[in-house]
Amino acid sequence: MAKIAIELQRALARRAISGGSGNPTARVLAQGDGWTVEDVVCTSGPQDRSFEEQHAQVRIAIVAAGTFQYRSAAGRELMTPGSLLLGTPGRYFECGHEHGAGDRCLSFGYAPDYFEQLAADAGSRGRADFAMLRLPPVRDLSPLIARACAGLTGSLDVPWEELSVRLAAQTVQLSRNLLPDRTAAPAAAAARVTRAVRAIERRPDARLALGSLAREADLSPFHFLRTFERLTGLTPHQYVLRVRLREAAMRLAVEPGKVLDIALDCGFGDVSNFNRAFRAEFGMSPRAYRRQAG
């Protein structure tokens, strides 16, 4: 998501000029009774030490740009664009940037009582407690993530309260049906997959064949495929396709350009292939999506 990543790069450039330590800064986008939405930009990098923190609220954060390691007693996950960070009140955690500098997240915070009511309405019972640390960027989340990230551009009036309710309900339903992976990947594997993910983020429109991504990670295609899917929750092909479709959806929502031009700019070779992929991902044609977003 080029526009979103640009703001992160600017923050990293300012940090480099100032010479200070990396840190997260949060800007409140919207808030109400029991919920808050923040734009969080972190400029930490490999030279910065991570600190243990504690979630005060239920936290669902959409990773919009960059990568980082998310660790707690429940395990560790590589957070990549399009994935959801899940935070349970009272749980201690660390976020580290051992393999690359900076990230930008759209962070939704919920008061525990309010979230438990949303969870109950979505068909779940019990405390506001996630069994896993992350949801990968699966298809069911694509419409919500694309809509939320379009709101970060400042070019779209987003109904943040409605979006926060839908995100909570969708997260509860998906996390209930997915089993957490308790096996931790070696640090070297995370570093190599991070290099590939950041290469995709820099040029999602480039030719990103399995072989070229594997070379970026310095792995054989077989081992790269297996390691990438283990750490991101998607195959490389699924991941690249989803990145391109989210970028296209965001641009359709905020730009007046032709559908054909947007499809080509986002790495699709022809508009018919783009239309099929977009409809499969978002349940409607690109033109219908643009009308709905407007």
Secondary structure in CASP SS format (residue, H / E / C, confidence):
PFRMAT SS
TARGET T0000
AUTHOR 0000-0000-0000
METHOD secondary structure of the structure
MODEL  1
M C 1.00
A H 1.00
K H 1.00
I H 1.00
A H 1.00
I H 1.00
E H 1.00
L H 1.00
Q H 1.00
R H 1.00
A H 1.00
L H 1.00
A H 1.00
R H 1.00
R H 1.00
A H 1.00
I H 1.00
S H 1.00
G C 1.00
G C 1.00
S C 1.00
G C 1.00
N C 1.00
P E 1.00
T E 1.00
A E 1.00
R E 1.00
V E 1.00
L E 1.00
A E 1.00
Q E 1.00
G E 1.00
D C 1.00
G C 1.00
W E 1.00
T E 1.00
V E 1.00
E E 1.00
D E 1.00
V E 1.00
V E 1.00
C E 1.00
T C 1.00
S C 1.00
G C 1.00
P C 1.00
Q C 1.00
D C 1.00
R C 1.00
S C 1.00
F C 1.00
E C 1.00
E E 1.00
Q E 1.00
H C 1.00
A C 1.00
Q C 1.00
V E 1.00
R E 1.00
I E 1.00
A E 1.00
I E 1.00
V E 1.00
A E 1.00
A E 1.00
G E 1.00
T C 1.00
F E 1.00
Q E 1.00
Y E 1.00
R E 1.00
S E 1.00
A C 1.00
A C 1.00
G E 1.00
R E 1.00
E E 1.00
L E 1.00
M E 1.00
T C 1.00
P C 1.00
G C 1.00
S C 1.00
L E 1.00
L E 1.00
L E 1.00
G E 1.00
T C 1.00
P C 1.00
G C 1.00
R C 1.00
Y E 1.00
F E 1.00
E E 1.00
C E 1.00
G E 1.00
H C 1.00
E C 1.00
H C 1.00
G C 1.00
A C 1.00
G C 1.00
D E 1.00
R E 1.00
C E 1.00
L E 1.00
S E 1.00
F E 1.00
G E 1.00
Y E 1.00
A C 1.00
P H 1.00
D H 1.00
Y H 1.00
F H 1.00
E H 1.00
Q H 1.00
L H 1.00
A H 1.00
A H 1.00
D H 1.00
A C 1.00
G C 1.00
S C 1.00
R C 1.00
G C 1.00
R C 1.00
A C 1.00
D C 1.00
F C 1.00
A C 1.00
M C 1.00
L C 1.00
R E 1.00
L E 1.00
P C 1.00
P C 1.00
V C 1.00
R H 1.00
D H 1.00
L H 1.00
S H 1.00
P H 1.00
L H 1.00
I H 1.00
A H 1.00
R H 1.00
A H 1.00
C H 1.00
A H 1.00
G H 1.00
L H 1.00
T C 1.00
G C 1.00
S C 1.00
L C 1.00
D C 1.00
V C 1.00
P C 1.00
W H 1.00
E H 1.00
E H 1.00
L H 1.00
S H 1.00
V H 1.00
R H 1.00
L H 1.00
A H 1.00
A H 1.00
Q H 1.00
T H 1.00
V H 1.00
Q H 1.00
L H 1.00
S H 1.00
R H 1.00
N H 1.00
L C 1.00
L C 1.00
P C 1.00
D C 1.00
R C 1.00
T C 1.00
A C 1.00
A C 1.00
P C 1.00
A H 1.00
A H 1.00
A H 1.00
A H 1.00
A H 1.00
R H 1.00
V H 1.00
T H 1.00
R H 1.00
A H 1.00
V H 1.00
R H 1.00
A H 1.00
I H 1.00
E H 1.00
R H 1.00
R C 1.00
P C 1.00
D C 1.00
A C 1.00
R C 1.00
L C 1.00
A C 1.00
L H 1.00
G H 1.00
S H 1.00
L H 1.00
A H 1.00
R H 1.00
E H 1.00
A H 1.00
D C 1.00
L C 1.00
S C 1.00
P H 1.00
F H 1.00
H H 1.00
F H 1.00
L H 1.00
R H 1.00
T H 1.00
F H 1.00
E H 1.00
R H 1.00
L H 1.00
T H 1.00
G C 1.00
L C 1.00
T C 1.00
P H 1.00
H H 1.00
Q H 1.00
Y H 1.00
V H 1.00
L H 1.00
R H 1.00
V H 1.00
R H 1.00
L H 1.00
R H 1.00
E H 1.00
A H 1.00
A H 1.00
M H 1.00
R H 1.00
L H 1.00
A H 1.00
V H 1.00
E C 1.00
P C 1.00
G C 1.00
K C 1.00
V H 1.00
L H 1.00
D H 1.00
I H 1.00
A H 1.00
L H 1.00
D H 1.00
C C 1.00
G C 1.00
F C 1.00
G C 1.00
D C 1.00
V H 1.00
S H 1.00
N H 1.00
F H 1.00
N H 1.00
R H 1.00
A H 1.00
F H 1.00
R H 1.00
A H 1.00
E H 1.00
F H 1.00
G C 1.00
M C 1.00
S C 1.00
P H 1.00
R H 1.00
A H 1.00
Y H 1.00
R H 1.00
R H 1.00
Q H 1.00
A H 1.00
G C 1.00
END
